[in-house]
């Protein structure tokens, strides 16, 4: 454990970070554009919010740094995808692509599941046709138990031929998309591997204490993508929305445990599993979709969910409108003009947190006393926690809060949504 980082409150540093990093296209998931990829398996260090640093393995984009998770591979439906893998690790590695058919492998040495690259050995080139749109993952097919724990995992996203649809049907239409890739780590295993004691690794004693969304633990999940102080963890996990937006949440369980993932504010509608639309017949749409308070993705699997927050059925107007005021875009019309049903306490009796704007209404910044060490909610957006409902996974090395947790921010329709 040679490298240490200082972690700071995410929200405090947003403005600083946003000033200096390129943002992906509007509402898109950051990653590497295909259809040809060159990946290298190499080692690096994963930073944890309490200041820790964990020796890990991962896939790098060509000559780039090892990434946790590996680069999100972005391809289009029908692409002939080519992935060439090189290996700088001390063990054989490979890649398997669950959900893809007809994968060929050229070069390397034969392995149990696919061709492998020996340490410093000749690369393997994998090829397949991305025949069906959807959310997939990729990971090492060589000693997968250890390799996945060490970080050899990533997302593969096959975009539909119809822009703005996740699948070939309007039921998968979305305005913005987000990746939520779940993993966990037991640092004892990583230390054994770092010090050349792989033979001592004992998975019967497996006890993860770090829990990640897109390779980061809270509150680092809320620091923008590409932040320089996370050289090996370039992806954030912070969904942003306007009222009424349809968010496509691409959920991947790239670890070995079960994580009941809960989105506050609104249930998710699960429209696809393992890259297949939940349809009763081809062309039927997502007629087998279902609503979930929490959703638990099987290890190795994926789910696609549509999440759309309007504040429906709250019974009061989230904007604080009077009955004659015009509707906002995406407003839940049945509650228009209905009064806020709570008598607000005296501000002197409140201890507002950093996300409270001083008012219960969307886009209205009310009174809040100055509080040292917190950041005001400048846009008066609504903030909803998304997290694993296993509370012991909302920790960083057993210290809460942290781990598998982030926040969704709903901004007023007049406020541009940040790209995170
Ligand atoms: Cu919850």
Boltz pocket constraint, residues with backbone or C-beta under 6 A from the ligand:
constraints:
  - pocket:
      binder: B
      contacts: [[A, 262], [A, 264], [A, 385], [A, 387], [A, 389]]
      max_distance: 6.0
